[in-house]
């Protein structure tokens, strides 16, 4: 857990002062934004869904999106480890800069807290329990680095190996009667 998360979860006292604050919740306009993974928990689904079976493993990731002067927002995304959701897992890990070849198996690197990427956000409208109309952001799609974005953590995830110099062997050259520069247009 990072320091911001620990500070946000600091206990207050019934006997001490509480600092008055306004709500910091921001809904960003639809668009493409950079994000940083700020937390990840491994969980098992235990709900009432026709699409997700009970007991299905999933990663609950918290993503902090930076909207510049529009503010920042945190979106919680569930990444279900289901065969039917492999496309979303592929999209997410590719977004973080992991090298993935479509159609080939890959081993995800789950050490993702602090990693960055880019995603397209949509605005979701809903009615809360009190009957009030509200909005929040949802990830519409994770953008791969080749979509014009460059995660800052690609170099950290994929170490570059330098090629070892290979000895050069001289091949005997055959005379073809060709002299460079003669007979050119």
C-alpha positions as CSV (number, residue, x, y, z in Angstrom):
1,X,0.0,0.0,0.0
2,X,1.4,3.4,-0.9
3,X,1.8,6.4,1.5
4,X,-1.2,8.3,0.1
5,X,-3.4,5.3,0.8
6,X,-2.1,4.9,4.3
7,X,-2.5,8.6,5.1
8,X,-6.1,8.5,3.8
9,X,-6.8,5.5,6.1
10,X,-5.4,7.2,9.2
11,X,-7.7,6.9,12.1
12,X,-9.4,9.9,13.6
13,X,-10.3,10.2,17.3
14,X,-13.7,10.8,18.9
15,X,-11.9,13.1,21.3
16,X,-9.8,15.0,18.8
17,X,-10.5,17.7,16.1
18,X,-11.6,16.8,12.6
19,X,-10.5,19.0,9.7
20,X,-13.5,20.3,7.6
21,X,-13.1,19.3,4.0
22,X,-15.3,19.4,0.8
23,X,-15.8,16.2,-1.2
24,X,-12.9,15.6,-3.6
25,X,-14.9,13.4,-5.9
26,X,-14.4,14.3,-9.6
27,X,-16.1,12.8,-12.7
28,X,-13.8,13.5,-15.7
29,X,-15.3,14.1,-19.1
30,X,-15.3,11.2,-21.6
31,X,-11.8,10.9,-23.1
32,X,-8.4,9.3,-22.9
33,X,-6.3,9.9,-19.8
34,X,-3.1,8.6,-18.2
35,X,-3.4,6.6,-15.0
36,X,-1.4,5.0,-12.3
37,X,-2.2,1.7,-10.5
38,X,-2.4,2.7,-6.8
39,X,-3.7,-0.6,-5.3
40,X,-4.5,-4.2,-6.2
41,X,-6.2,-6.9,-4.2
42,X,-6.7,-10.5,-5.1
43,X,-10.3,-11.6,-4.4
44,X,-13.0,-14.2,-5.1
45,X,-16.4,-13.3,-6.5
46,X,-19.3,-14.0,-4.2
47,X,-22.3,-12.3,-5.6
48,X,-25.5,-12.8,-7.6
49,X,-24.6,-12.7,-11.3
50,X,-25.6,-14.7,-14.3
51,X,-22.3,-13.8,-16.0
52,X,-19.8,-14.3,-13.2
53,X,-19.8,-17.6,-11.4
54,X,-19.3,-17.6,-7.6
55,X,-15.8,-18.4,-6.6
56,X,-14.3,-16.8,-9.7
57,X,-10.9,-15.2,-8.9
58,X,-10.4,-11.5,-9.8
59,X,-8.0,-8.7,-9.2
60,X,-9.6,-5.5,-7.9
61,X,-7.4,-2.7,-9.1
62,X,-7.6,1.0,-8.2
63,X,-6.5,3.3,-10.9
64,X,-5.9,7.1,-10.4
65,X,-6.6,9.0,-13.5
66,X,-5.0,12.4,-14.1
67,X,-7.3,14.9,-15.9
68,X,-4.8,17.8,-15.6
69,X,-6.7,21.0,-14.7
70,X,-10.0,19.0,-14.7
71,X,-8.7,17.1,-11.6
72,X,-8.0,13.5,-10.7
73,X,-10.4,10.6,-10.1
74,X,-10.0,7.0,-8.9
75,X,-11.7,4.2,-10.7
76,X,-11.9,0.7,-9.3
77,X,-11.8,-2.0,-12.0
78,X,-12.3,-5.7,-11.6
79,X,-10.2,-8.0,-13.8
80,X,-11.9,-11.5,-13.7
81,X,-9.7,-14.5,-14.3
82,X,-12.2,-16.1,-16.6
83,X,-11.6,-17.5,-20.1
84,X,-14.4,-15.3,-21.5
85,X,-12.5,-12.2,-20.1
86,X,-9.0,-13.0,-21.5
87,X,-9.5,-10.1,-24.0
88,X,-9.8,-7.6,-21.1
89,X,-6.8,-9.1,-19.3
90,X,-4.8,-8.9,-22.5
91,X,-5.8,-5.3,-23.0
92,X,-4.9,-4.3,-19.4
93,X,-1.5,-5.9,-19.3
94,X,-0.6,-4.7,-22.8
95,X,-1.6,-1.2,-21.7
96,X,1.0,-1.4,-18.9
97,X,3.7,-2.3,-21.5
98,X,3.9,-6.0,-21.0
99,X,5.0,-7.7,-24.2
100,X,2.1,-9.8,-25.4
101,X,1.6,-11.6,-28.7
102,X,-2.1,-12.2,-29.7
103,X,-2.9,-15.9,-29.9
104,X,0.1,-16.9,-27.7
105,X,0.0,-17.6,-23.9
106,X,1.6,-15.1,-21.6
107,X,2.4,-15.0,-17.9
108,X,1.1,-11.7,-16.5
109,X,3.3,-9.8,-14.1
110,X,1.0,-9.0,-11.2
111,X,3.5,-6.6,-9.6
112,X,1.5,-3.7,-11.0
113,X,1.2,-1.1,-8.2
114,X,2.9,2.0,-9.3
115,X,2.7,1.1,-13.0
116,X,1.2,3.5,-15.5
117,X,-0.8,3.3,-18.7
118,X,-3.5,5.1,-20.6
119,X,-7.2,4.3,-20.9
120,X,-10.4,5.7,-22.4
121,X,-13.0,6.7,-19.8
122,X,-16.7,6.9,-20.2
123,X,-19.2,8.6,-17.9
124,X,-21.7,6.3,-16.3
125,X,-25.0,7.7,-15.0
126,X,-26.9,6.0,-12.2
127,X,-29.4,6.5,-9.4
128,X,-28.1,6.0,-5.9
129,X,-30.0,4.4,-3.0
130,X,-31.5,7.7,-2.1
131,X,-32.9,8.2,-5.6
132,X,-30.4,10.9,-6.5
133,X,-28.9,11.0,-10.1
134,X,-25.1,10.5,-10.0
135,X,-22.3,10.0,-12.4
136,X,-18.9,8.3,-12.2
137,X,-16.2,7.2,-14.5
138,X,-15.7,3.7,-15.9
139,X,-12.9,2.3,-18.1
140,X,-14.2,1.9,-21.6
141,X,-11.0,0.4,-22.9
142,X,-7.3,0.2,-22.0
143,X,-5.1,1.6,-24.7
144,X,-2.0,-0.2,-25.9
145,X,1.3,1.7,-26.1
146,X,1.2,1.3,-29.9
147,X,-2.1,3.3,-29.9
148,X,0.1,6.4,-29.5
149,X,0.7,6.2,-25.8
150,X,3.9,5.3,-24.0
151,X,3.8,3.9,-20.5
152,X,6.6,5.3,-18.3
153,X,7.3,1.8,-16.9
154,X,8.0,-0.2,-20.1
155,X,11.8,0.0,-19.4
156,X,11.3,-1.2,-15.9
157,X,9.2,-4.3,-17.0
158,X,11.2,-5.4,-20.0
159,X,14.9,-5.3,-19.5
160,X,16.8,-4.7,-22.7
161,X,19.5,-7.2,-23.5
162,X,22.5,-5.8,-25.4
163,X,23.6,-7.9,-28.3
164,X,27.0,-9.5,-27.9
165,X,29.4,-8.6,-30.7
166,X,29.8,-11.5,-33.1
167,X,33.1,-12.2,-34.8
168,X,33.0,-11.3,-38.5
169,X,34.2,-13.9,-40.9
170,X,35.5,-12.7,-44.3
171,X,33.9,-14.5,-47.2
172,X,36.0,-14.8,-50.4
173,X,34.4,-12.5,-53.0
174,X,33.8,-13.7,-56.5
175,X,34.5,-11.3,-59.4
176,X,31.2,-10.4,-61.2
177,X,32.8,-7.9,-63.5
178,X,30.7,-5.2,-61.8
179,X,32.5,-2.0,-60.8
180,X,30.5,0.3,-58.4
181,X,29.7,3.7,-59.9
182,X,30.2,2.6,-63.6
183,X,27.1,2.1,-65.7
184,X,24.8,3.8,-63.2
185,X,22.1,6.2,-64.3
